[in-house]
Amino acid sequence: MVETTEMPRERTKYQRLIALAQSQPPVKTAVVHPCDDVSLQSAIEARKLRLIDQIKRGIDLVQHLDPAGIASADLRECLLIQIAAQQAELSKVYAHQSENGDEDLHRSFKAEAELKLEERRRAMEVAAQIVQDHLQLLQKRDVKDLAKSLHVTPEEVHAGVEFIRTLEPRPPVRQGKDLHRAIPWRAAC
């Protein structure tokens, strides 16, 4: 049996995140429902000790594991985290492409690739706007109102919606009842 020394990319990413988490000091936590003076005072004290900030950092770390958006508070947050992760990946592609810019022998291929990257970037921008402010219109499948609200063309709305459809609205940790209703449609135009 041959053993390989290369680890899959995802496993390496998890190991880096685990190492990062292990390097952090232990997080003291308290679950407080401020229904009385003592509970309210405890919540205020936790805030003063910056315990809440540490918890938020931990949640942020978990949300950026694979799949991105895991442990999100709601559908909007989950999708926005996924969009941001893919926008970051696309930025890396742009950066790599500009580093190798003038050495490309196939200029027509380069121009076509740049156009596709720009279309993808724009679809992500529109998708982020839809998710941030117009999930109800998305659920209604109202392309005209979405285009009007976003000041974009119906084609840009369709590209944004198609991008949203590639996202995972139900990360494995949360299986909310209403999450599956947000994106189950294809544009008919």
N, C-alpha and C positions, 0 to 999 in steps of 0.2 A: 504494500500500500504506500502510495506516494503522498507525503504531507506537503502542503503548500505553505509558504511563509507569508503570503499575502492574505490579508483579512478583507472580507467584503467591505465596501465603502460605508454602508449603513452601520455595520457593527463598529467600525472605527469611529464613526461620528458619535455613536452611543457611548463608547468608552471615553471619548473626550468629554462629553457632557457629564458622565458619571464622575470622572476625575475632577471636573470643575465643581460639581456639587459637593464632592467629598472634601474639597479644599476650603469650602465655606464653613464658618462656625455653625454649631448646632442652632437651630431656630427654636426659640421658646414660643409656644403657641398657647393661646387661650381662646376659647369660644365663649363669646359674651353676648347675652341678650339683655340689653340694658333696660330691664323692667323695674329695677329698684336702684337706690342710690349707690349701693356697694358695687353692683354690676356696672353701672355707668362710670363710677370712679375707676374701676379696673380697666374699662375700655379706654378711658382718657390716659391712664398710666401706661397702657400698652402702646398707645400712640406716641407718648413722650419718649418711651424707650426705643422707638423705631421698630418695634416688633412687627407692626403691620407692613412696613416697607420690606422687611425680610420675607414675609409671607408672599407679598406681591411679586418680589423677585423670583421666588421659587415657583410660583404659578406661571410667570412669564417663561421661565426656563422649560417647564413641562409643556407649555403651549407650543413651543418651537421644536419639540421632538417630532418624529415622523409617525403618524401624519401630523402636519402642522395644524394647529387649531384644537388639538386635544385639550380637554379640561376647560374649554371656553364657557363663559357664562351664558351665552345665547348664540343663536344662529348668525347674527350680524357679526359678532366678535370672531366667531370661528371662521367665517368666510373671509373677513378682512385680514386675518392673520395669514391665511393661505394665499391670498392675493399678494400681500406684502412679501411673502417668502418667494413667490414666483417672480415678482418684480425684481427682487434682489438677484435672483439667478439670471434673469434677462440682462440686468445691468452688468453682470460679469461677462456675459456673452458680448455685449457692446464693447466693454473695455478690452477684451481679448481681440475682437475684430479690429479695433482702432490701432492696437499695437502692431498688427500685421498688415496694416492698410496698404502701403504703396508696393509691397512685394507681390501682390496678387497678380498672377498672369491672366486670369480669367475675369476681366473687368465686367463683362455682361452678367456673369454668374454672381459676382460680388454685388452689383447693383440690384439684382433680383433678391438676393439674400438680405440686403439692407432694407429693401421695401417690405419684405415679409416680417423682419424684425420690428420695423416701425409699426406695421399693422398690428402685430401682437402686442407691442407696448401700448398702443392706443386702445386696443380691446381691453387690456388690463385696467387702464385708467377709467374707462367708461364702466367697467364691471365694478370697480371700487366705488364709483359715484352711485351706481344703482344700489349696491349693498349698503352703503353708508346712509343714504337718505331716501331710498325709494323701494324698499322691499315689498311694500303693499302693492305698488303698481306692477312689480314683477310678478307677484302672486296673481294679480288680475290679468296678466298677460297683455297689458295695455301698451303696445309698442308706440303708438302715437303720443300718448301722454308722457311716456318715458322720454321720448325724443324731445318733446316740447319742454319738459321740466329740466332736462340736462342741456338743452341748447345744442343738440347734436342731430345727425341724420338718422333715419330709421335703420340704415345699413350699419351705422356705428352701434346702435342699440343691439341689433342682431348679433354683431361680433362680440359685444360685451356679454350678452346673454349666453351665447355659445361658450364663451370662456367660463362663465359662472357654472355652466353645466358640467365642466370638467372637474370642479371642486367637490370635495367630500362634505356634504352637509351634516352627516352624522358620524363624527369620529367614533372609534370603537368604545370609548369610555362612556359617552352619553348617547342615549337612544331616546331623545325627546319625541313626544307624540306629534308635535306640529312641524318638526323639521323637514319631513319628507314632502310636505306640501309646497315648499317654496319654489322648487325648480323643476318640476316634472313635465315640462312642456317643450315643444319644438316650435320654432317660429313658422307660421304658415305663409308668410309673404315671400 
